[in-house]
Amino acid sequence: MSSLVWFRDDLRTYDHPALYAASLQVEPVQAVYFITPEQWQRHDLAPIRADLLERHLNSVGQTLAELGILLHVITVADYAAIPSALGKLCSQHQISRLYANREIGIYELKRDVAVQEQCERQNIHCHWFDARCLFAPGSVLTGSGEMFKVYTPFSRAWLKKLMTEGYQIWPQPAVQGAPLDWQLISIHYPKVSAQSWLGSEKEVLNQLQQFADDKLINYTTQRDFPAINGTSQLSPYLSLGVITVRQCLSVMQDVLARIPFEKNEPGFSWLNELIWREFYQHVLVAYPRVCMHKGFKPETDSIRWPNNQAFFSAWCEGKTGYPIVDAAMRCLNQTGWMHNRLRMIVASFLVKDLHIDWRWGERYFMQHLIDGELAANNGGWQWAASTGADAAPYFRIFNPTTQGQKFDERGIFIKRWLPELSLVPEKYIHTPHDWLRRFEPSTRYPAPIVEHARAREITLSLFKT
Ligand SMILES: Cc1cc2nc3c(=O)[nH]c(=O)nc-3n(C[C@H](O)[C@H](O)[C@H](O)COP(=O)(O)OP(=O)(O)OC[C@H]3O[C@@H](n4cnc5c(N)ncnc54)[C@H](O)[C@@H]3O)c2cc1C
């Protein structure tokens, strides 16, 4: 008899409770990963993210092989095909125990129920673990036992729980047998190279350490400026499960010699972002309607968005005539990455200046982001669109020009992505049109496609109606 560890959004070998628990049993351990291209297409998995996933799958496969654990990689169309494929694998390899860390999306939860039933039919004992969040969804609740609808009390309760309960990190399992060979696998899914991103667990853990050593202390003052490399850029790995929030906490605690529980302590604002990440995952589980293209605030589903297709295309291509928006979108299209401040600006612009349904933007982000993740992406879009849990009030509407002036004052980021504005003096970089007309009339940079003040009025009336 053997044990089987099912890898999903947890492509790592450290701090993996399911893997660790299986390794403690006397039975030999094997592992499995299911590639589900049709499901991924339905969930808009970005090609660049598929490439990163393939690299980390190979990296985990290699590490497991060194530990003497064979990773089976099986391609099936979608989640519906997994229970029978898993059942077959278990019969072939005399599997008596299945180990996995829980996922949180509703399709994933349904799949796991079907797998549990299949295992019961075959007398396979399932062991499920909560590892995605520091505290499992459903365990940080109001006094009356409900999920919080706003962030600040959630974060207070989360911090209190951390202070009283602490947290645990699981070690990498001991070697289970003679080292095995690992044959590189290739995922059959449209791919865009993610070579500029890290491809192994060890490298990612090093990046976490480096960020904590060099940048954590200045994070609060630097994190909002896209021209500065002031954030951790760890989201692609946190979302694939290559590292965990517990490891982030532990490294932060080592570097700062404590966990920053108070707002004014160094490092608190980074911890706060990690708590936002947890908040959105808890929201997703407590309010599954947000997974089904619905607003967190049901009344906002009745807004009739004009959805002008030409405006949407201009936004996607970075041709709106608003330099900070266009630079951000072109950066996303070329690299699969966008800075958080820019995500807020372009999301607000799409919804509140172009009056396009936030779900169009949410989908475009998923199709292009290297860190595209349902909970954070949905949370971010619903925040910007004022439809979500603790979202920006509907009358708070970012002015794209002043946002650019504030967060990319000298236009350094803008010029990096809009070469047609490279000669525009700093003074005019956020409103370059008059200058271009006078001094570079041949430059093809579009005039603003909407007037912000007018667009703002329309948004207010859409929400009021
Ligand atoms: C419209 C919109 C869409 C977004 N889509 C995604 C997405 O698909 N995937 C994703 O991981 N993040 C998303 N975010 C959140 C945030 O922009 C990214 O997590 C952040 O830019 C990642 O950069 P970093 O790793 O350098 O973060 P850091 O600033 O170093 O923060 C550390 C970690 O905290 C988490 N985090 C930071 N900010 C947020 C936030 N606002 N909400 C939730 N988690 C956060 C991330 O895991 C991040 O890696 C979105 C935000 C907005 C406004």
PDBQT file of the ligand as one rigid body, heavy atoms in Angstrom, charges set to zero:
ROOT
HETATM    1  C1  LIG A 501      -7.537  45.526 -10.059  1.00  0.00    +0.000 C 
HETATM    2  C2  LIG A 501      -6.550  44.681  -9.274  1.00  0.00    +0.000 A 
HETATM    3  C3  LIG A 501      -6.298  43.373  -9.659  1.00  0.00    +0.000 A 
HETATM    4  C4  LIG A 501      -5.394  42.580  -8.934  1.00  0.00    +0.000 A 
HETATM    5  N1  LIG A 501      -5.172  41.287  -9.337  1.00  0.00    +0.000 NA
HETATM    6  C5  LIG A 501      -4.333  40.499  -8.601  1.00  0.00    +0.000 A 
HETATM    7  C6  LIG A 501      -4.113  39.141  -8.972  1.00  0.00    +0.000 A 
HETATM    8  O1  LIG A 501      -4.674  38.630  -9.935  1.00  0.00    +0.000 OA
HETATM    9  N2  LIG A 501      -3.245  38.416  -8.215  1.00  0.00    +0.000 N 
HETATM   10  C7  LIG A 501      -2.599  38.935  -7.128  1.00  0.00    +0.000 A 
HETATM   11  O2  LIG A 501      -1.818  38.225  -6.494  1.00  0.00    +0.000 OA
HETATM   12  N3  LIG A 501      -2.816  40.212  -6.756  1.00  0.00    +0.000 NA
HETATM   13  C8  LIG A 501      -3.651  41.010  -7.453  1.00  0.00    +0.000 A 
HETATM   14  N4  LIG A 501      -3.856  42.311  -7.070  1.00  0.00    +0.000 N 
HETATM   15  C9  LIG A 501      -3.239  42.796  -5.825  1.00  0.00    +0.000 C 
HETATM   16  C10 LIG A 501      -1.867  43.466  -6.001  1.00  0.00    +0.000 C 
HETATM   17  O3  LIG A 501      -1.889  44.382  -7.054  1.00  0.00    +0.000 OA
HETATM   18  C11 LIG A 501      -0.732  42.466  -6.250  1.00  0.00    +0.000 C 
HETATM   19  O4  LIG A 501      -0.804  41.416  -5.323  1.00  0.00    +0.000 OA
HETATM   20  C12 LIG A 501       0.621  43.162  -6.084  1.00  0.00    +0.000 C 
HETATM   21  O5  LIG A 501       0.741  44.170  -7.051  1.00  0.00    +0.000 OA
HETATM   22  C13 LIG A 501       1.720  42.165  -6.224  1.00  0.00    +0.000 C 
HETATM   23  O6  LIG A 501       2.956  42.811  -6.129  1.00  0.00    +0.000 OA
HETATM   24  P1  LIG A 501       4.015  42.376  -5.052  1.00  0.00    +0.000 P 
HETATM   25  O7  LIG A 501       4.132  40.893  -5.037  1.00  0.00    +0.000 OA
HETATM   26  O8  LIG A 501       5.249  43.155  -5.309  1.00  0.00    +0.000 OA
HETATM   27  O9  LIG A 501       3.291  42.824  -3.733  1.00  0.00    +0.000 OA
HETATM   28  P2  LIG A 501       3.797  43.359  -2.326  1.00  0.00    +0.000 P 
HETATM   29  O10 LIG A 501       3.453  44.795  -2.269  1.00  0.00    +0.000 OA
HETATM   30  O11 LIG A 501       5.185  42.971  -2.053  1.00  0.00    +0.000 OA
HETATM   31  O12 LIG A 501       2.806  42.596  -1.316  1.00  0.00    +0.000 OA
HETATM   32  C14 LIG A 501       3.099  41.274  -0.810  1.00  0.00    +0.000 C 
HETATM   33  C15 LIG A 501       2.025  40.305  -1.219  1.00  0.00    +0.000 C 
HETATM   34  O13 LIG A 501       0.779  40.678  -0.647  1.00  0.00    +0.000 OA
HETATM   35  C16 LIG A 501      -0.279  40.346  -1.543  1.00  0.00    +0.000 C 
HETATM   36  N5  LIG A 501      -0.976  41.591  -1.895  1.00  0.00    +0.000 N 
HETATM   37  C17 LIG A 501      -0.429  42.811  -2.042  1.00  0.00    +0.000 A 
HETATM   38  N6  LIG A 501      -1.384  43.714  -2.315  1.00  0.00    +0.000 NA
HETATM   39  C18 LIG A 501      -2.550  43.045  -2.356  1.00  0.00    +0.000 A 
HETATM   40  C19 LIG A 501      -3.900  43.427  -2.591  1.00  0.00    +0.000 A 
HETATM   41  N7  LIG A 501      -4.253  44.693  -2.823  1.00  0.00    +0.000 N 
HETATM   42  N8  LIG A 501      -4.834  42.468  -2.582  1.00  0.00    +0.000 NA
HETATM   43  C20 LIG A 501      -4.518  41.191  -2.327  1.00  0.00    +0.000 A 
HETATM   44  N9  LIG A 501      -3.262  40.765  -2.108  1.00  0.00    +0.000 NA
HETATM   45  C21 LIG A 501      -2.288  41.688  -2.107  1.00  0.00    +0.000 A 
HETATM   46  C22 LIG A 501       0.354  39.708  -2.773  1.00  0.00    +0.000 C 
HETATM   47  O14 LIG A 501       0.316  38.316  -2.617  1.00  0.00    +0.000 OA
HETATM   48  C23 LIG A 501       1.768  40.239  -2.715  1.00  0.00    +0.000 C 
HETATM   49  O15 LIG A 501       2.700  39.411  -3.351  1.00  0.00    +0.000 OA
HETATM   50  C24 LIG A 501      -4.752  43.133  -7.794  1.00  0.00    +0.000 A 
HETATM   51  C25 LIG A 501      -5.008  44.451  -7.417  1.00  0.00    +0.000 A 
HETATM   52  C26 LIG A 501      -5.894  45.218  -8.149  1.00  0.00    +0.000 A 
HETATM   53  C27 LIG A 501      -6.145  46.639  -7.731  1.00  0.00    +0.000 C 
ENDROOT
TORSDOF 0
